[in-house]
Amino acid sequence: MGALALAGLTLGAGAVPATAASEDALAYVALGDSMASGPLIPDITGPVACGRSTHNYPHELAERLGASLRDVTCSGAKSKHMAEPQSLSLLDIPMGSAAPQFDALRADTDLVTLTIGGNDAGLVGIAEGCSTLDPNATPCKDQYYEGGVDQVGERLATFAPKLGVVLDTIRQRSPQARVIVTGYGLYIKPGGCFPLQPVLPVDADFLQGSVNRMNAVIAEQSALHGAEYIDLATPSKGHDACQAPSKKWVEGYVPTSAAAPLHPNRNGEENYAAIIAAHLQGS
């Protein structure tokens, strides 16, 4: 199916499931990291260490579109793993490697989604280091501004041109594809919810602020390189890790559903797919 067919695609509840897609179905490739792969959400498909769920947003989106899906998302992926193999491990046990994600792209690919950047910026590691149950602890954000150096800002400045290269390469390999780049969601509300989520209020704002800064970089690079950016943080309001299990789209430090800590749960992945599908339908 070509780009014109994609542009005129009508989405709806009656769409053919991805598993029943016909030979002329939309050719969809999903690239990205653990926000897209859905680690620990049942069921896992592909390399175990990639944590690729059959209910991540690529699978949910493919079902909505009746698309033929090539999902190569993988936990721990950085922008470099689009072009390079990714070494895999589980509990520090080597688990081989995943092929470069670009290998999934074809000249006749119709749709590409990309979620990348969190590991380039090291945000999960930063969040893990900010955890505390001591209300009098020194804010963790201070260590990322030591000597007047904005370490997160430096990481994002390094990431920006890498993302530009990734987007240009997608266009070269799949020239007719519609390229959708997602931001990251709302992980914790302003001020946090200490001690339910064990980060001080100032650090909650620092952590989500870092995610927002990364989203801004992703949006800017998408615009500069001819891709469509989708904001997932704004529609996530009221669904952060501070909310009740039935309402939240992301898990906190101690998950309340089958999902990895500090990652989207199945509810989140389903809603991300719905948001992306609505964007495709609306435009």
Helices and strands as residue ranges (DSSP letters): H 3-7, G 18-20, E 27-32, H 34-37, G 48-50, H 57-65, E 68-71, G 79-82, E 86-90, E 93-98, G 101-104, E 111-115, H 118-121, H 123-129, G 140-148, H 151-173, E 178-182, H 201-224, E 228-230, G 234-236, H 266-282
